[in-house]
Amino acid sequence: MGVVFFICAIAVGPDWGEVFKGLFGFKVPDVDKAWMTVAALMGTTVVPYNIYLHASSAAKKWGGKKEDNEADAVKEGLADSRFDSVLSIGLGGLISMAIIICASACKASFTAQGMEFTIANGGDMAKSLEPLLGSWATVIFGIGTFGSKILMYLLNRLYTGNLSPDNSGVKGLLVSAALFLQPIFTFALQEYLIRFGLDKKYNKKEVFTTSSIITLAGMLAMAVVVPFLQFIPALSFINGYTLLLIVYITTSSLRMLCQQFVRALDNIKLFSLDGILATLTFFIFNLIFIPGLKMGVKGFMLAVILSDFLSAAFLFVMGGLRKYTGISYFKKKLVAEMLHFSLPLIPTIVMWTVTSLSDRLFISAMHSDRVELGKASAGIYEYANTIPGLINMVSTIFLSAWNMSAITEN
């Protein structure tokens, strides 16, 4: 939400001279109850519990450092604490400024039209985003408030309003095809990386580098095979999307590589933050490419590709994964162990995907005089599977948590 408010604040084009003048020159507006607003802002910013919260957080984060020289440890801890405070307070201030700019612009617009503008709830607050997001302002505000849980429903509304049933069917078939091909050409990356990454018997640098090389080799093989799949009648829907499908699977696999290794490093906070940011970027790219640029199915695939690429880059940089890479860390013996573990799992993963892909293929390719079939029907079927998909997602979350717990406890 902070990113959206910040972009909106730039989009409304305020008088930046007045903005900076107000930033460095304190003046209470000459309006009724202005002092109450000032007091409220101070009271919600400088609150007593923040002092204790920061002290507790600092002790937890830096208090455990062990250095030969205690003075050096204190100095380093204070430097980190200052940086942490300046960064968090600075970002908070920028977001607050952006919200005030958006609200002021919205109030000015309403006043010019002879309308009264008040903020009494979240829906009113969302109106301040309308200069950037238009009718989607309330939807975006809802995403920032409730998270990715409602994203599937919102995107279904976006897709049904901008994609024909035929294109919706093709989109669903391409996603299912990617889910089918990915575990084959990554050799069940999601299974072996978390297994060996969490195991303390293995060097994490060797695990990440070896996994990366296996994944890249699989992606090269996939790039050779996929162009020929379109000549299979049941997979003719790939025609026209071959290159995008190859890039789609590649970026998705790279994101999975970084995601699973960050989990293996037990950096769950970064893993969760990435999920939130990926949700935001995916939604924004969908808005740009589908209703904005009218790119249809290709726009959807580009949205996934860009979102996954940014997610992988974010995890690689913020997770410090560069230090885990190096050709000297590649171990052929570890490749054999990983494949020995993962290869028996590939048929199981693929069969689950076949279950969802096969019915879409049947609906798309079969003909009947009694009922309507074809790609359009496959598209409707795709939307009908949204709720079952969400239920399955919940079970996947618990399974992933149990998987980590089982490996670490053993």
C-alpha positions as CSV (number, residue, x, y, z in Angstrom):
1,M,0.0,0.0,0.0
2,G,2.9,2.4,0.8
3,V,4.2,1.9,-2.8
4,V,0.8,2.6,-4.3
5,F,0.3,5.8,-2.2
6,F,3.8,7.0,-3.1
7,I,3.2,6.5,-6.9
8,C,-0.2,8.2,-6.6
9,A,1.3,11.2,-4.8
10,I,3.7,11.7,-7.7
11,A,0.9,11.1,-10.3
12,V,-1.4,13.8,-8.9
13,G,1.4,16.4,-9.6
14,P,1.3,18.5,-6.4
15,D,3.2,21.8,-6.1
16,W,6.5,20.4,-4.9
17,G,7.7,23.8,-3.8
18,E,4.7,24.0,-1.3
19,V,5.4,20.4,-0.3
20,F,9.0,21.1,0.7
21,K,8.0,24.4,2.2
22,G,5.5,22.6,4.4
23,L,8.1,19.9,5.2
24,F,10.6,22.4,6.7
25,G,8.3,25.1,7.9
26,F,6.0,24.3,10.8
27,K,2.6,26.0,10.6
28,V,-0.7,25.0,12.1
29,P,-3.5,25.4,9.4
30,D,-6.0,28.1,10.2
31,V,-9.0,25.8,10.3
32,D,-11.3,24.4,13.0
33,K,-9.8,21.7,15.2
34,A,-6.4,21.9,13.5
35,W,-4.6,21.5,16.8
36,M,-6.5,18.3,17.5
37,T,-5.1,16.9,14.2
38,V,-1.6,18.0,15.2
39,A,-2.0,16.4,18.6
40,A,-3.3,13.2,17.0
41,L,-0.4,12.9,14.6
42,M,2.1,13.4,17.5
43,G,0.3,11.0,19.7
44,T,0.2,8.2,17.1
45,T,3.9,8.7,16.2
46,V,5.6,9.4,19.5
47,V,4.0,6.7,21.8
48,P,5.6,5.4,25.0
49,Y,5.4,1.7,24.1
50,N,7.6,2.3,21.0
51,I,10.5,3.1,23.3
52,Y,10.1,-0.3,25.1
53,L,9.4,-2.1,21.8
54,H,12.5,-0.7,20.2
55,A,14.7,-1.5,23.2
56,S,13.4,-5.1,23.3
57,S,13.8,-5.6,19.6
58,A,17.4,-4.2,19.7
59,A,18.3,-6.4,22.6
60,K,16.9,-9.4,20.8
61,K,18.6,-8.6,17.4
62,W,22.0,-7.3,18.5
63,G,22.3,-8.3,22.2
64,G,23.4,-11.9,21.3
65,K,26.5,-10.8,19.4
66,K,29.8,-12.2,20.7
67,E,32.9,-10.3,20.0
68,D,36.4,-10.5,21.4
69,N,36.2,-6.8,22.2
70,E,33.0,-5.9,24.0
71,A,33.4,-2.2,23.1
72,D,33.5,-3.1,19.4
73,A,30.4,-5.2,19.8
74,V,28.5,-2.3,21.4
75,K,29.7,0.1,18.7
76,E,28.6,-2.2,15.9
77,G,25.2,-2.8,17.5
78,L,24.6,0.9,18.0
79,A,25.6,1.6,14.3
80,D,23.2,-1.1,13.1
81,S,20.5,0.3,15.4
82,R,20.8,3.8,14.2
83,F,20.6,2.6,10.5
84,D,17.6,0.6,11.3
85,S,15.9,3.5,13.1
86,V,16.7,6.0,10.4
87,L,15.5,3.7,7.6
88,S,12.2,2.7,9.3
89,I,11.3,6.2,10.5
90,G,12.3,7.7,7.1
91,L,10.2,5.3,5.2
92,G,7.3,5.8,7.6
93,G,7.6,9.5,7.1
94,L,7.6,9.3,3.3
95,I,4.5,7.1,3.3
96,S,2.7,9.5,5.7
97,M,3.6,12.4,3.4
98,A,2.3,10.5,0.3
99,I,-1.0,9.7,2.1
100,I,-1.4,13.4,3.1
101,I,-0.7,14.5,-0.5
102,C,-3.2,12.0,-2.0
103,A,-5.9,13.0,0.5
104,S,-5.3,16.7,-0.1
105,A,-5.5,16.3,-3.8
106,C,-8.7,14.3,-3.4
107,K,-10.2,16.9,-1.1
108,A,-9.3,19.7,-3.6
109,S,-11.0,17.7,-6.4
110,F,-14.2,17.2,-4.4
111,T,-14.3,20.8,-3.3
112,A,-13.9,22.0,-6.9
113,Q,-17.0,20.0,-7.7
114,G,-19.0,21.4,-4.8
115,M,-18.9,18.1,-3.0
116,E,-17.9,17.3,0.6
117,F,-15.0,14.9,1.2
118,T,-14.6,13.2,4.6
119,I,-12.7,10.0,5.6
120,A,-14.8,7.9,7.9
121,N,-13.7,4.4,6.8
122,G,-11.4,2.5,4.5
123,G,-13.6,3.0,1.5
124,D,-13.4,6.8,1.9
125,M,-9.6,6.5,2.2
126,A,-9.4,4.5,-1.0
127,K,-10.9,7.5,-2.9
128,S,-7.6,9.3,-2.5
129,L,-6.0,6.6,-4.8
130,E,-8.4,7.3,-7.6
131,P,-6.1,9.8,-9.5
132,L,-3.8,6.8,-10.1
133,L,-6.1,3.8,-10.1
134,G,-9.5,5.1,-11.1
135,S,-12.3,2.7,-10.4
136,W,-9.7,0.1,-9.2
137,A,-8.8,2.2,-6.1
138,T,-11.1,0.4,-3.7
139,V,-9.9,-2.9,-5.0
140,I,-6.2,-2.1,-4.6
141,F,-6.9,-0.8,-1.1
142,G,-8.6,-4.0,-0.2
143,I,-5.6,-6.0,-1.4
144,G,-3.3,-4.0,0.8
145,T,-5.7,-4.5,3.7
146,F,-6.5,-8.2,3.4
147,G,-3.5,-9.5,1.5
148,S,-3.3,-12.1,-1.2
149,K,-6.3,-14.1,0.2
150,I,-8.7,-12.2,-2.1
151,L,-6.4,-11.8,-5.0
152,M,-7.7,-14.9,-6.8
153,Y,-11.3,-13.5,-6.7
154,L,-10.2,-10.1,-7.9
155,L,-8.2,-11.5,-10.8
156,N,-11.1,-13.7,-11.8
157,R,-13.2,-10.6,-12.1
158,L,-10.4,-8.9,-14.1
159,Y,-9.9,-11.9,-16.4
160,T,-13.6,-12.5,-17.1
161,G,-14.1,-8.8,-17.9
162,N,-11.2,-8.6,-20.3
163,L,-10.6,-12.1,-21.7
164,S,-13.0,-14.0,-24.0
165,P,-14.0,-17.5,-22.9
166,D,-11.7,-18.9,-25.6
167,N,-8.7,-16.9,-24.4
168,S,-9.5,-17.8,-20.8
169,G,-9.4,-21.5,-21.8
170,V,-6.0,-21.0,-23.5
171,K,-4.7,-19.2,-20.4
172,G,-5.7,-22.1,-18.1
173,L,-4.2,-24.7,-20.5
174,L,-0.9,-22.8,-20.6
175,V,-0.7,-22.5,-16.8
176,S,-1.5,-26.3,-16.5
177,A,1.1,-27.1,-19.1
178,A,3.8,-25.0,-17.2
179,L,2.9,-26.8,-14.0
180,F,3.2,-30.2,-15.8
181,L,6.6,-29.3,-17.4
182,Q,8.3,-27.6,-14.5
183,P,8.8,-30.5,-12.2
184,I,10.1,-32.7,-15.1
185,F,12.8,-30.2,-16.2
186,T,13.7,-29.0,-12.7
187,F,13.9,-32.6,-11.5
188,A,11.4,-31.8,-8.6
189,L,13.5,-28.8,-7.5
190,Q,10.9,-27.9,-4.8
191,E,11.4,-31.3,-3.1
192,Y,15.2,-31.9,-3.1
193,L,16.3,-28.3,-2.4
194,I,14.4,-27.9,0.8
195,R,15.4,-31.4,1.8
196,F,19.1,-30.9,1.4
197,G,19.1,-27.2,2.2
198,L,17.7,-27.8,5.7
199,D,19.9,-30.8,6.4
200,K,22.8,-29.6,8.5
201,K,25.0,-32.4,7.2
202,Y,25.3,-30.6,3.8
203,N,27.2,-27.5,3.0
204,K,24.6,-24.8,2.0
205,K,26.9,-23.3,-0.6
206,E,27.3,-26.7,-2.3
207,V,23.5,-27.2,-2.1
208,F,22.6,-23.9,-3.7
209,T,25.3,-23.9,-6.4
210,T,24.6,-27.5,-7.4
211,S,20.8,-26.9,-7.4
212,S,21.3,-23.8,-9.6
213,I,23.3,-25.7,-12.2
214,I,20.8,-28.6,-12.2
215,T,18.0,-26.1,-12.7
216,L,19.8,-24.2,-15.5
217,A,20.6,-27.5,-17.3
218,G,17.0,-28.5,-17.1
219,M,15.9,-25.1,-18.5
220,L,18.2,-25.6,-21.5
221,A,16.7,-29.0,-22.1
222,M,13.2,-27.6,-21.8
223,A,13.9,-24.8,-24.3
224,V,14.8,-27.5,-26.8
225,V,11.8,-29.7,-26.2
226,V,8.9,-27.2,-25.8
227,P,8.9,-25.9,-29.4
228,F,8.1,-29.5,-30.7
229,L,5.2,-29.9,-28.3
230,Q,2.9,-27.7,-30.4
231,F,2.9,-30.3,-33.1
232,I,1.0,-32.7,-30.8
233,P,-2.7,-32.1,-31.6
234,A,-3.8,-32.1,-28.0
235,L,-1.1,-29.4,-27.2
236,S,-1.8,-27.2,-30.2
237,F,-2.8,-24.4,-27.9
238,I,1.0,-23.8,-27.3
239,N,1.3,-22.5,-30.9
240,G,1.9,-18.7,-30.7
241,Y,3.0,-18.8,-27.1
242,T,6.1,-21.0,-27.3
243,L,8.7,-18.4,-26.4
244,L,6.6,-17.0,-23.7
245,L,6.0,-20.4,-22.2
246,I,9.7,-21.1,-22.1
247,V,10.5,-17.8,-20.4
248,Y,7.4,-18.3,-18.1
249,I,8.7,-21.7,-16.9
250,T,12.3,-20.4,-16.6
251,T,11.5,-17.4,-14.4
252,S,9.1,-19.4,-12.3
253,S,11.8,-22.0,-11.7
254,L,14.4,-19.4,-10.8
255,R,12.0,-17.9,-8.3
256,M,11.3,-21.3,-6.9
257,L,15.1,-21.9,-6.6
258,C,15.5,-18.7,-4.6
259,Q,12.3,-19.2,-2.6
260,Q,13.1,-22.7,-1.5
261,F,16.7,-21.8,-0.5
262,V,15.6,-18.8,1.5
263,R,13.3,-21.2,3.3
264,A,16.2,-23.5,3.8
265,L,18.1,-20.7,5.4
266,D,15.2,-20.3,7.8
267,N,14.7,-16.7,6.6
268,I,10.9,-17.0,6.9
269,K,10.4,-13.2,7.2
270,L,12.1,-12.6,3.9
271,F,10.1,-15.4,2.3
272,S,6.8,-13.9,3.6
273,L,7.7,-10.4,2.5
274,D,8.5,-11.7,-1.0
275,G,5.1,-13.3,-1.1
276,I,3.5,-9.9,-0.4
277,L,5.6,-8.0,-2.9
278,A,5.1,-10.6,-5.5
279,T,1.3,-10.4,-5.0
280,L,1.5,-6.6,-5.5
281,T,3.7,-6.7,-8.6
282,F,1.6,-9.5,-10.1
283,F,-1.6,-7.6,-9.7
284,I,-0.1,-4.3,-11.0
285,F,1.3,-6.0,-14.1
286,N,-2.0,-7.7,-14.7
287,L,-3.7,-4.2,-14.6
288,I,-1.1,-2.8,-17.0
289,F,-1.0,-5.6,-19.6
290,I,-4.6,-6.9,-19.7
291,P,-7.1,-4.0,-19.3
292,G,-4.5,-1.3,-19.9
293,L,-2.6,-2.5,-23.0
294,K,-5.3,-5.1,-24.1
295,M,-2.7,-7.8,-24.5
296,G,-4.9,-10.7,-23.5
297,V,-3.3,-14.0,-22.8
298,K,0.2,-12.7,-23.7
299,G,-0.3,-9.9,-21.2
300,F,-1.1,-12.4,-18.5
301,M,2.0,-14.4,-19.2
302,L,4.1,-11.3,-19.2
303,A,2.7,-10.3,-15.8
304,V,3.7,-13.7,-14.4
305,I,7.2,-13.5,-16.0
306,L,8.0,-10.0,-14.7
307,S,6.6,-10.7,-11.3
308,D,8.6,-13.9,-10.9
309,F,11.7,-12.3,-12.3
310,L,11.5,-9.4,-9.8
311,S,10.8,-11.8,-7.0
312,A,13.8,-13.9,-7.8
313,A,16.0,-10.9,-8.1
314,F,14.7,-9.5,-4.8
315,L,15.3,-12.8,-2.9
316,F,18.8,-13.2,-4.5
317,V,19.9,-9.7,-3.4
318,M,18.1,-9.4,0.0
319,G,18.8,-12.9,1.0
320,G,22.5,-12.5,0.2
321,L,22.5,-15.6,-2.1
322,R,25.5,-14.4,-4.1
323,K,27.8,-15.7,-1.4
324,Y,26.4,-19.2,-1.8
325,T,27.4,-19.3,-5.5
326,G,30.7,-20.4,-7.0
327,I,31.7,-23.0,-9.6
328,S,34.0,-24.6,-7.0
329,Y,30.9,-25.5,-4.9
330,F,29.4,-27.7,-7.6
331,K,29.6,-31.3,-6.5
332,K,28.8,-34.2,-8.9
333,K,28.4,-36.5,-5.9
334,L,25.7,-34.2,-4.5
335,V,24.0,-34.2,-7.9
336,A,23.7,-38.0,-7.7
337,E,22.3,-37.8,-4.2
338,M,19.8,-35.1,-5.1
339,L,18.5,-36.9,-8.2
340,H,18.4,-40.2,-6.3
341,F,16.1,-38.5,-3.8
342,S,13.9,-36.5,-6.3
343,L,13.5,-38.7,-9.4
344,P,11.0,-41.1,-7.7
345,L,8.9,-38.1,-6.7
346,I,8.6,-36.7,-10.2
347,P,5.8,-39.1,-11.3
348,T,3.7,-38.3,-8.2
349,I,4.0,-34.5,-8.8
350,V,3.3,-34.9,-12.5
351,M,0.3,-37.1,-11.9
352,W,-1.3,-34.5,-9.7
353,T,-0.8,-32.0,-12.5
354,V,-2.1,-34.4,-15.1
355,T,-5.3,-34.7,-13.1
356,S,-6.0,-31.0,-13.5
357,L,-4.6,-30.7,-17.1
358,S,-6.3,-33.7,-18.6
359,D,-9.8,-32.6,-17.9
360,R,-9.1,-29.2,-19.4
361,L,-7.7,-30.9,-22.5
362,F,-10.7,-33.2,-22.8
363,I,-13.1,-30.2,-22.5
364,S,-11.1,-28.2,-25.0
365,A,-10.6,-31.0,-27.6
366,M,-13.7,-33.1,-27.4
367,H,-16.9,-32.5,-29.4
368,S,-20.5,-33.2,-28.5
369,D,-23.9,-32.7,-30.0
370,R,-25.5,-32.5,-26.6
371,V,-23.3,-30.2,-24.6
372,E,-21.1,-27.2,-25.5
373,L,-17.4,-28.0,-25.4
374,G,-14.2,-26.3,-26.7
375,K,-11.8,-23.8,-25.4
376,A,-14.5,-21.4,-24.3
377,S,-16.0,-24.2,-22.0
378,A,-12.5,-24.9,-20.8
379,G,-12.2,-21.2,-19.8
380,I,-15.4,-21.4,-17.8
381,Y,-14.2,-24.6,-16.2
382,E,-11.0,-22.8,-15.2
383,Y,-12.9,-20.1,-13.3
384,A,-15.2,-22.7,-11.7
385,N,-12.0,-24.3,-10.2
386,T,-11.1,-21.2,-8.3
387,I,-12.6,-22.1,-4.9
388,P,-11.3,-25.8,-5.0
389,G,-7.9,-24.3,-5.9
390,L,-8.0,-22.1,-2.8
391,I,-8.9,-25.0,-0.6
392,N,-6.0,-27.0,-2.0
393,M,-3.7,-24.0,-1.4
394,V,-4.6,-24.1,2.3
395,S,-3.6,-27.7,2.5
396,T,-0.4,-26.9,0.7
397,I,0.5,-24.3,3.2
398,F,0.2,-26.8,6.1
399,L,2.1,-29.4,4.1
400,S,5.0,-27.1,3.5
401,A,5.2,-26.1,7.2
402,W,5.1,-29.8,8.2
403,N,7.8,-30.6,5.6
404,M,10.2,-28.1,7.1
405,S,9.4,-29.2,10.7
406,A,9.9,-32.9,9.8
407,I,13.3,-32.3,8.2
408,T,14.6,-30.0,10.9
409,E,13.5,-32.2,13.8
410,N,15.2,-35.2,12.2
